[in-house]
Amino acid sequence: MNGTAKPPASRSADLILHNARIVTWDAERPYADLVAIQGDRIMATGSRDELARFQGPGTRLIDCAGGGVLPGINDAHCHPLALAVALLSVDCAPGTVGDIAGIGAAIRQRAVQTREGEWIRAAHYDEYHLREGRPPTARELDQAAPRHPVILMHRTAGHCVLNSLALKRAGITRDTPDPPGGTIHHDPLSGEPSGLIIGRNAQVDAALPPIGGDELARGMALATAEFLAHGITSLQDTGWNNGLRHWRQWRRLIESGVAACRVSMLMGIDALDELRDAGLSMGAGDNHLRIGGIKLALDESTGCAAPPQEDVNRLALRAAQAGFAVGLHISDVPMLEGALAAIQYVERHLPETRGRFRLEHCTLCPPALLLKARASHAIVVAQPSFLRYMGQPYLEQAVSGEEGWFLPLGSLRRWGVPTALSSDAPLVPCNPWVGIETAVSRRTDSGQVLGSREGVTLLEALEMYTRGGAQASFEADRKGRISAGMLADLIVLDRDPVAMEPGEIAQLRVVSCLIGGRVVRG
């Protein structure tokens, strides 16, 4: 203050967080000691000796005890409705069960609590982490719940295992043909379905009863508690089949108070017509629920692993012509090449769409494509926890020298490719601190380091999970920074992240969360 006192603010703050290391991501003031809030917006940031300037008789003070304050975590790619359902399911994740007998025991316990004939949903198994190294069979699930149809979802949601009653309910027999882009696995000796269903299957989808509104609300309450416990204040629902029905589900959940986090939805490409008919366009909604773009995922929606380039180009152009930002689903290197080609195609027809694209996952990115990625002006939406939970199988199969292709966050940063971090929950846990630690350490769950040069610093990872998320949802004008006029979505940590060593990230604890200036946890 150079010895000169600043005049008091024209209005006092409703709330002041002080005695903190506040990381603002504001170029004019990257760090502060306090943040003053009026209503649902940030009023100002300041130094410790400016507290009296913003304080009035009705101001509430929160002493952060020297901890850190960040913008709320923004999970830029996740499936919260699916997570809500998964949290109601039998948990068969690695770390919870270690073998097929453990899966059976968990399902058997749920069967005791479930009315005979009703479906049992189980989730998150991964044969790579099972002692047997394979999925269970229908007969093995029968032993756990012979009088209930059972569906056991893989952690990737890309395939599932049904028991015999579930196969019967779905009408799947030894003579049922494989669906487009999928496989019904058969026992090599008997020829009967083994229970393993790979890829999407319309018969399975039709057989499963829909989740009721009350049940979904119960699952969302569990999911919201988990999000807030980890400091997540904004979510980006990126379901490829999101449509008007999902928009209305979210509206009900938010209005009922069950869903506290802000939500930006990527809608499915097939929803374009119904969105138009409902008068919903890019950015429709409000600060709690809005449309953030269209997701184009032909491999997921059609089951074709290599969709024709002309189809990708045509649909990306259609979404862009309707005024939407476009997220392109990328599961391998050829799909990344196709996505970059589609962006070029759209920009030739609509130059004004530059910077309105997202590259979802971009899990594998060879060095030869980094320049093209930068030239696309797209934002990469990556999931560093993939490296933690799936990096080891990749490492075992990768060609020497290609270890750094897996989520090359360091190279993306060096090449100036904008990047947001996310979880893709429930594919992996939504915990962002696991992702942040992994982005820094590049360490798999077995302890091996995969492409150490592709690590980023702790502050870089934090920025990608906060400011990067706001950029990915095209809301950087209101989220992702702590500066005057921005939404007061903040998290308080129990320690100063700037002073931490990378190995201490896992010990960080979220003390409280604020959304719109209101303490929603802590």
Buried (B, 14 or more C-beta within 10 A) or exposed (E): EEEEEEEEBEEBBBBBBBBBBBBBBBEEBEBBBBBBBBEBBBBBBBBEEBBEBBBEEEBEEBEBEEBBBBBBBBBBBBBBBBBBBBBBBBBBBBEEBEEBBBBBEBBBEBBEEBEEEEBBBBBBBBBBBBEEEEBBBBBBBBBBBBEBBBBBBBBEBBBBBBBBBBBEBBEBEEEBEEBEBBEBBBBEEEEBBBBBBBBBBEBBEEBBEEBEEEEBBBBBBBBBEBBBBBBBBBBBBBBBBBBBEBBEBBBBBBEEEBBBBBBBBBBBBBBBEBBEEBEBEBBBBEBBBBBBBBBBBBBBBEBEEEBEBEBBBBBBBBBBEBEBBBBBBBBBBEBBBBBBBBBEBBBEEEEEBEBBBBBBBBBBBBEEBBEBBBEBBBBBBBBBBBBBBBBBEBBEEBEEEBBBBBBBBBBBBEEEBBBBBBBBBBBBBBBBBBBBBBBBBBBBBEEEBBBEEBBBEBBBBBBBBBBBBBBBBBBBEBBBBBBBEBBBBBBBBBBBBEEBEBEEBEEBEBBBBBBBBBBBBB
